[in-house]
Amino acid sequence: MKSPIDDTIWASSYGSVAAVQAAFDRFGAEYHEAILASGVPTGAAEALMPHLDPDAQGIDFGCGSGVLGLVLRERGLRRVLDGLDISPVMLELARATGCYRTLERVNLLMPEERPPLPGPYDFAITVGLIGDYVPYYMALPQIVSVLRPGAFVGFTVDIKSTPWPALERLGPELGLSILSERTLVVPEGKLMEQTYHFFVARLG
């Protein structure tokens, strides 16, 4: 079953930044509830938190409605995150969670237009961004560029849209060592059924 979100993003205008923003602006609240219910943010937080100090400072790339901020806080993270997203509506939902320090509207396909960030960060996290919206070869270098040496990265990859051998080459080139991998499944329902691989990596 397709949702209105599915139809908007994956229809003939797929790949259009304006279409992606319009979809999430329109269905932000619905998406927030659906992605939380899927268990994917919880699984990502459970995989990443064992590597983090509770007072670590992090950044959420493609933060959406702030679900990762919520689940990380529930699992012991004491400091609020910084967040980046393209949708103003999603950013307002994230702000309402109280889990974010700064929130910036950013098109991550145009990294040269990204505002300066107050890093370097102890960790970064992103779920659902790499592959569908921003290619791995654009997203991962941006993420690594704002981290301190020894920082951690938690990121999802949809293997269907990301060549595994290329990802294996790029990680070491950026100084990333994979520490763990977990499969996270978005079940069919209000969202498009999707299988992610969530990696935890260390920089340096």
N, C-alpha and C positions, 0 to 999 in steps of 0.2 A: 504493500500500500504506500503510495506516495503522499507526502505532505505538501502543503502550499510552499513551504520553504524549499523542498526538493524541486518542485516544478519551477520555481523562480530561478534558482541558481543553476540547475542542470539542464535548463531548456536551451533554446537557440542562442540565448545571450550568454551562455556559460563562458567564463573567462573575462567577462566585462566587470571591471572594478565597480562601476556604477550599479550594475545588477546585483552584485554581492552586497554592497552597502544597502541598497534598497530592500533587499530581502531581509537582512538582519534588522534594519530599522523597523520594518513592518511587523516582523514576527519575533522580536526580541524576547518578550516575556514568555511566549509559548516555547521558544527555543530553550530559555533558561530552565524551565521546569522539565522539559524533555531530556536535556543532556544530563541534568542532575539525576533523574530517574534511571538513566541508562547504566549508571555505575562507573562510567569511564573516568570522570574526574576523580572519584574515590580511589579507583585502582591506580591512577597515576600518582596521587598523593601517597598512597601506601608504599609504592615502589621508591619514591624519592626521599621521603622523610627520614628513613634510617641513616641516610648519608649527611643530613643537615644538622647543624647546631640550631636549637630553637630560636636563637637570636640572629640567625642568618638573614641578610638582606637580599631579596630576590626581585626579579622582574618577570612579568608574564607577557609573552609575545602573542598577540592575537587573543587578548584576555576575554573578549566577548562580554558576557554579563557578570563575570567575576566568580564563576563556579569554582575555579581552582583556588582562588583566594579563600573561599569558604571552607573547602575541604582540607586545605593545608592548615588553616587555623584550628579546625576541629581535631586535627591530628598533632597539634602541639606547637605549630609555628607561632611565635610571639610577635614578630615584626610584620607590619603591613608591607604589601608589595607595591612596586610600580607597575603600571599596565599600559599596553599599546593596543589600539584596535582602530579599524576603519569606520565603525558604525557609531555615530553620536548617541543613538538610543541605547546601544549596548553599553557604552561607556557610562551613561547615566545609571543603568542597572548595576554596573560594577561599583559605582560610587556609593550606591545605596547599601551595599553589603558592609561598608565600613572596613573592608579588608585591604584597601589600597591607599597609598600615600599620595601618589601623583598618577594621573591618567591623561594620556595624550592621544589625540586622533592622528593616526599615521597610516599612510599607504606603504606597506612594507615592500611593494614592488618598485618603489622609488626611494631607495635608502638614502640617496643624496639629499632628500627633502626632510629626513627625520630630524627632529629637534635634538639638541644636545641632551644627554641623559646624565643623571647624577651618580653613575657608577664609579669605579668598577664594582660589580655585584658578586656576592658569594654564590649565587645560583641563578639559573634561568629555567623557566618551564614553558612549554607550549604544547597544546593538544588540538589536533584538527587543522592546524595552519599549514604545515609542510605537506606539499603534494597537491592538495585540492586548490589552494589559493596562492601559495608562494613556493616556487621550486626549491628543493633542498639546497641547491648550489647558490641560491640567493639568501635563504633563511639562515642556514647554519653559520656562514661567515659573519652575518650581522649579529647573531647571538653571541658568538665567541668574542667579537670585538668589544663587548661591554663587560666582560668577565675578568676577574682577577685570576692570576695563576693559582691552580689548585681548586678552582670553583667547579661546581657540578651543573650539569645540564640534564633536564628530563624532557624528552621530545617524542612525539608520535610520528610514525611514518606509515602511510598506506602503501604497501609494497607494490600494489597494482600501478601506482602512479610514480613510483620512485625506483629506478634501477638499483637493485641491491649491490651489484659489484661496484657501481659508481659511488654509492654511499660508503661502502667499505674503504674505498680509496680516499675519499674526501675527509673522512673522520680523522685518520692519522695525519693527513696534511695540515689539518687545523689544530693538531695537538690534542685531539680527543681520544681517550681510551674508554671503550665500552665496559661498564661494570655489570650491567644486568639488562635483561630483556623480558618483557611481559606482554602477552597478548590481551588486548582490550577490545571487546565486541560491543558495537552499538546494535541492539536488536531491532528487527523490523517493527515499525509502529509509527510513532509520530515523526521519527527521523528516518533518513535513508539507512538501511542496514549497511554496516561497514565494519571491517576488521582492521584495527590498528596494531602496530607493534610499538610499544613504549620502551624507549631506551633510556637508561641512566648512564651518563658518561662523565668523566672527570677531565678537566683541562690541565695539561702539563703533567 
